[in-house]
Amino acid sequence: MLAVGIVIEVFGPHGAALPGFEFALCADRPGPVATDCGVPLSVAHGLDRLAGADLLLVLPGADFRTPPAPEVLDALRAAHGRGAVVAAHCVGTFALAAAGLLDGRRATTHWRFADLLAGRHPRVTVEPDALYIDEGDIVTGAGAAAGFDLCLHLLRREHGAARANGIARDMVLPSHRDGGQAQYLAAPVPGNGEDERLGAVLDWARAHLHEPLPVTELARRAMMSRRSFARRFTAATGTTPHAWLRSLRLSRAEELLETTGLPVEEIARQVGYGSAAVLREQFVRRRGVPPRAYRSAFTRTP
């Protein structure tokens, strides 16, 4: 039921300023479907409804160890064959593997079942630490709430960072989480004064992206040694301070490219890069296109 709620929340209505989607729940046998919370879900559409879909999201279910019915697998293959994007998160990934859509590709699933997926489907390269993996026409995500990461990534990819950020704000969620599943495998970092100081420093860094922000300065503000700060930061976020700042800067640059007419040189300054050339290098390396091409693709006209 969590997975249903996630996709409805992301792709449901969010007002006229945000993109609208035609959303439908489908099953091989329409009608009431049992859920893990005891409340039956009424599914109105059969597999024929998939024939016109641009995006298929395969949701996780308790019986994932049993391959779906042949007609479900055929419908997934047919949708992918005609060019639809097919995605799944958590143990929904097992259905894509059973359909053969993940053969020769990278994929992820809930970390608890990553070994099972790899053992059953040796032609799939399973990456258990990833929150999501984008293979273009096939996208897979990790378990439980990582469904939000998958769906927001699809939104950001197709409609730009500004619209994905708008929907994330609507849901009171970060539009992009750094790090992978590894940060959730161990027990959570105990709450203490150091954690509070770390959170305050992260908030301060977000508000001062235009500054250099060396790790030594962040550690000083957190009243930690550089080594302790780096260790605590990785335990709390699943990534390094450098990677976290880079992701934050590029996400902010995306939004400014989409929503303002600022020159690339000024955007580079506002997000903390020394020049437009440095921003361009990072953008091409991490996003695959230069900033001006990104702006052309995602600029919205009234």
C-alpha positions as CSV (number, residue, x, y, z in Angstrom):
1,M,0.0,0.0,0.0
2,L,3.0,2.3,0.6
3,A,4.1,1.9,-3.0
4,V,0.6,2.7,-4.3
5,G,0.5,5.8,-2.1
6,I,4.0,6.9,-3.3
7,V,3.1,6.8,-7.0
8,I,-0.3,8.4,-6.5
9,E,1.3,11.2,-4.4
10,V,4.0,11.9,-7.0
11,F,2.0,11.6,-10.2
12,G,-1.4,12.7,-8.9
13,P,-2.7,16.3,-9.2
14,H,-0.6,19.1,-7.7
15,G,-2.3,22.2,-9.1
16,A,-2.1,24.0,-12.5
17,A,1.5,25.1,-12.0
18,L,2.8,21.5,-12.0
19,P,2.6,18.9,-14.7
20,G,-0.5,16.7,-14.8
21,F,-0.5,13.0,-15.6
22,E,-3.2,10.6,-16.6
23,F,-2.9,7.9,-13.9
24,A,-4.3,4.4,-13.8
25,L,-4.0,1.3,-11.7
26,C,-4.0,-1.9,-13.6
27,A,-3.9,-5.6,-12.8
28,D,-4.2,-8.9,-14.7
29,R,-7.5,-9.4,-12.9
30,P,-9.3,-6.1,-12.3
31,G,-11.4,-5.8,-9.1
32,P,-10.6,-5.8,-5.4
33,V,-6.9,-6.5,-4.6
34,A,-5.7,-7.4,-1.1
35,T,-3.1,-5.1,0.4
36,D,-0.7,-5.5,3.3
37,C,-2.6,-3.1,5.5
38,G,-5.8,-5.1,5.3
39,V,-7.7,-2.5,3.2
40,P,-8.7,-3.9,-0.3
41,L,-7.8,-1.8,-3.3
42,S,-10.2,-1.5,-6.1
43,V,-8.4,-1.8,-9.5
44,A,-10.6,-0.7,-12.4
45,H,-8.3,-1.5,-15.4
46,G,-6.9,-4.7,-16.9
47,L,-3.7,-5.2,-18.8
48,D,-5.2,-3.7,-22.0
49,R,-4.8,-0.3,-20.3
50,L,-1.1,-0.6,-20.6
51,A,-1.1,-0.5,-24.3
52,G,-1.2,3.3,-24.4
53,A,1.0,4.1,-21.4
54,D,4.2,6.1,-21.7
55,L,5.4,5.0,-18.3
56,L,4.8,1.7,-16.5
57,L,5.6,1.5,-12.8
58,V,5.6,-2.1,-11.5
59,L,4.7,-2.1,-7.8
60,P,6.1,-4.5,-5.2
61,G,3.9,-7.3,-3.8
62,A,4.2,-9.9,-1.1
63,D,4.3,-12.8,-3.7
64,F,7.3,-11.4,-5.6
65,R,9.1,-14.8,-5.3
66,T,6.6,-16.3,-7.7
67,P,6.9,-15.0,-11.3
68,P,3.9,-13.0,-12.5
69,A,1.4,-14.6,-14.8
70,P,2.6,-15.1,-18.4
71,E,0.2,-12.4,-19.7
72,V,1.7,-9.9,-17.3
73,L,5.2,-10.6,-18.5
74,D,4.0,-10.4,-22.1
75,A,2.4,-7.0,-21.4
76,L,5.6,-5.7,-19.9
77,R,7.6,-6.9,-22.9
78,A,5.2,-5.4,-25.3
79,A,5.1,-2.0,-23.6
80,H,8.9,-1.9,-23.5
81,G,9.1,-3.1,-27.1
82,R,6.9,-0.2,-28.4
83,G,9.1,2.4,-26.5
84,A,7.4,2.9,-23.1
85,V,9.6,3.5,-20.1
86,V,9.3,0.6,-17.7
87,A,10.3,1.2,-14.0
88,A,10.0,-0.7,-10.8
89,H,11.2,-0.3,-7.2
90,C,11.7,-2.6,-4.2
91,V,10.8,-6.2,-5.1
92,G,8.8,-5.0,-8.1
93,T,12.1,-5.3,-9.8
94,F,11.7,-9.1,-9.7
95,A,8.9,-8.8,-12.3
96,L,11.1,-6.9,-14.7
97,A,13.8,-9.5,-14.3
98,A,11.3,-12.4,-14.8
99,A,10.3,-10.7,-18.1
100,G,13.9,-10.6,-19.2
101,L,14.0,-6.8,-19.4
102,L,17.0,-6.6,-17.0
103,D,19.2,-9.1,-18.8
104,G,22.6,-7.5,-19.5
105,R,21.7,-4.4,-17.5
106,R,22.3,-2.9,-14.0
107,A,19.5,-2.9,-11.5
108,T,18.7,-2.4,-7.9
109,T,16.1,-3.6,-5.4
110,H,15.6,-3.5,-1.6
111,W,19.0,-4.3,-0.1
112,R,17.5,-7.2,1.8
113,F,16.6,-9.1,-1.4
114,A,19.5,-8.1,-3.6
115,D,21.3,-11.4,-3.2
116,L,18.1,-13.3,-4.1
117,L,17.7,-11.2,-7.2
118,A,21.3,-11.8,-8.3
119,G,21.1,-15.5,-7.6
120,R,17.9,-16.0,-9.6
121,H,18.9,-13.8,-12.5
122,P,22.7,-14.1,-13.1
123,R,22.5,-12.0,-16.3
124,V,21.4,-9.0,-14.2
125,T,24.1,-6.8,-12.6
126,V,22.6,-6.1,-9.2
127,E,23.9,-3.0,-7.4
128,P,22.5,-3.3,-3.8
129,D,23.7,0.1,-2.6
130,A,22.0,2.3,-5.2
131,L,18.8,4.2,-4.4
132,Y,17.9,4.0,-8.1
133,I,19.6,3.0,-11.4
134,D,18.6,4.7,-14.7
135,E,19.2,2.6,-17.8
136,G,17.2,4.9,-20.0
137,D,14.2,2.9,-21.0
138,I,14.4,0.8,-17.8
139,V,14.7,2.4,-14.3
140,T,14.9,0.4,-11.0
141,G,14.8,1.7,-7.5
142,A,15.5,0.5,-4.0
143,G,13.0,-0.5,-1.3
144,A,10.2,1.2,0.6
145,A,10.5,5.0,0.6
146,A,13.1,4.9,-2.1
147,G,10.1,4.7,-4.4
148,F,9.9,8.5,-3.9
149,D,13.5,8.8,-5.1
150,L,12.7,6.8,-8.2
151,C,9.6,8.7,-9.1
152,L,11.1,12.1,-8.4
153,H,14.1,11.1,-10.6
154,L,11.8,10.2,-13.4
155,L,10.0,13.6,-13.0
156,R,13.3,15.5,-13.0
157,R,14.6,13.6,-16.0
158,E,11.5,14.2,-18.2
159,H,10.3,17.6,-16.8
160,G,13.3,19.3,-15.2
161,A,14.5,20.0,-11.7
162,A,12.2,23.0,-11.1
163,R,9.0,20.9,-11.5
164,A,10.4,17.9,-9.6
165,N,11.5,20.3,-6.8
166,G,8.0,21.8,-6.8
167,I,6.3,18.5,-6.3
168,A,8.9,17.5,-3.7
169,R,8.1,20.7,-1.8
170,D,4.4,19.9,-2.0
171,M,5.2,16.6,-0.3
172,V,7.6,18.1,2.2
173,L,10.4,15.9,0.8
174,P,14.0,16.5,-0.4
175,S,13.9,16.5,-4.2
176,H,17.1,14.4,-4.3
177,R,18.8,12.3,-1.6
178,D,22.5,11.8,-1.8
179,G,24.2,8.5,-1.0
180,G,22.9,5.0,-1.4
181,Q,21.2,2.3,0.6
182,A,24.4,1.5,2.5
183,Q,23.6,4.4,4.9
184,Y,20.6,2.6,6.1
185,L,22.1,-0.9,6.7
186,A,23.7,-0.1,10.1
187,A,21.9,1.2,13.2
188,P,21.1,4.9,12.9
189,V,23.6,7.3,14.3
190,P,22.6,8.1,17.9
191,G,21.1,11.5,18.4
192,N,23.4,13.9,20.3
193,G,24.9,17.3,20.2
194,E,27.3,16.4,17.4
195,D,24.3,15.4,15.2
196,E,22.5,18.7,15.9
197,R,25.7,20.7,15.0
198,L,26.1,18.7,11.8
199,G,22.5,19.4,10.8
200,A,23.0,23.1,11.5
201,V,26.1,23.1,9.3
202,L,24.3,21.4,6.4
203,D,21.6,24.1,6.6
204,W,24.2,26.8,6.7
205,A,26.0,25.3,3.7
206,R,22.8,25.2,1.6
207,A,22.4,28.9,2.3
208,H,26.0,29.7,1.3
209,L,26.5,27.7,-1.9
210,H,28.1,30.8,-3.5
211,E,31.1,30.5,-1.1
212,P,34.0,28.0,-1.5
213,L,32.9,25.8,1.5
214,P,36.1,23.8,2.1
215,V,35.6,20.7,4.4
216,T,37.9,22.4,7.0
217,E,35.4,25.3,7.3
218,L,32.5,22.9,7.6
219,A,34.3,20.9,10.3
220,R,35.2,24.0,12.2
221,R,31.6,25.2,12.3
222,A,30.6,21.7,13.5
223,M,33.3,22.0,16.2
224,M,34.9,18.7,15.0
225,S,38.2,17.7,13.6
226,R,38.2,17.3,9.8
227,R,38.6,13.5,10.1
228,S,35.7,13.3,12.7
229,F,33.5,15.5,10.6
230,A,34.1,13.4,7.4
231,R,33.3,10.2,9.3
232,R,30.2,11.6,10.9
233,F,29.0,13.2,7.6
234,T,29.3,9.9,5.7
235,A,27.5,8.0,8.5
236,A,24.6,10.5,8.4
237,T,24.3,11.0,4.7
238,G,25.9,8.0,3.0
239,T,28.2,10.2,0.9
240,T,31.2,12.4,1.3
241,P,31.0,16.2,1.9
242,H,32.6,16.9,-1.5
243,A,30.0,14.7,-3.3
244,W,27.1,16.2,-1.3
245,L,28.1,19.8,-2.1
246,R,28.6,19.0,-5.8
247,S,25.2,17.4,-6.1
248,L,23.6,20.4,-4.2
249,R,25.4,22.9,-6.5
250,L,24.4,21.1,-9.7
251,S,20.8,20.8,-8.6
252,R,20.6,24.5,-7.8
253,A,22.2,25.3,-11.1
254,E,19.6,23.2,-12.9
255,E,16.8,25.1,-11.2
256,L,18.4,28.5,-12.0
257,L,18.9,27.5,-15.7
258,E,15.2,26.5,-15.9
259,T,13.6,29.3,-14.1
260,T,15.8,32.4,-14.7
261,G,17.4,34.2,-17.5
262,L,20.7,34.7,-15.6
263,P,23.9,34.3,-17.7
264,V,25.7,31.0,-17.1
265,E,28.6,32.9,-15.6
266,E,26.3,34.4,-12.9
267,I,24.7,31.0,-12.2
268,A,28.2,29.5,-11.8
269,R,29.0,32.3,-9.3
270,Q,25.8,31.8,-7.3
271,V,26.3,28.0,-6.9
272,G,30.0,28.3,-5.9
273,Y,31.9,27.5,-9.1
274,G,34.8,29.8,-9.9
275,S,33.9,30.2,-13.6
276,A,31.3,29.2,-16.2
277,A,34.0,26.8,-17.6
278,V,34.1,24.8,-14.3
279,L,30.3,24.7,-14.2
280,R,30.2,23.5,-17.8
281,E,32.8,20.8,-17.1
282,Q,30.8,19.5,-14.1
283,F,27.5,19.7,-15.9
284,V,28.7,17.7,-18.9
285,R,30.3,15.1,-16.7
286,R,27.4,14.6,-14.4
287,R,24.4,15.5,-16.6
288,G,25.6,14.6,-20.0
289,V,24.9,18.0,-21.6
290,P,26.4,21.6,-21.3
291,P,24.3,24.1,-19.3
292,R,23.0,26.0,-22.3
293,A,21.7,22.8,-23.9
294,Y,20.0,21.9,-20.6
295,R,18.4,25.3,-20.5
296,S,17.1,25.0,-24.0
297,A,15.6,21.6,-23.2
298,F,13.8,22.6,-20.0
299,T,13.1,26.3,-20.2
300,R,9.3,26.9,-19.8
301,T,7.5,29.6,-21.7
302,P,4.3,31.1,-20.3
